[in-house]
């Protein structure tokens, strides 16, 4: 079966209508794994993603409404989570999954656009 990956810089998901429309778009696209950058969701707001997505969400919440990344997995995807890791600044999340008989590493990164060489 097909595994469809989608990556989106959503430029904020705090507004419930925008969040609902984005999740509906992912469902209509039959997305298996979604990588979202710049969610702007804090710890509390990030809890709304799994409830509205209806399946598994992994996230690194935003700090001061900057950054925030998430990986959403479809309930139709047959997988096993091997490991996960993320930073505390909402810039990256790493997910290692076993899908069928193969192991895959997924990394979702938000690289802020700054004029700061460090």
Secondary structure, 3 states (H helix, E strand, C coil): CCCCEEEEECCCCCCHHHHHHHHHHHHHCCCCEEEEECCCCCHHHHHHHHHHHCCCEEEECCECCECCEEEEECCCCCEEEEEEEECCCCCEEEEEEEECCEEEEEEEECCCCCCCCC
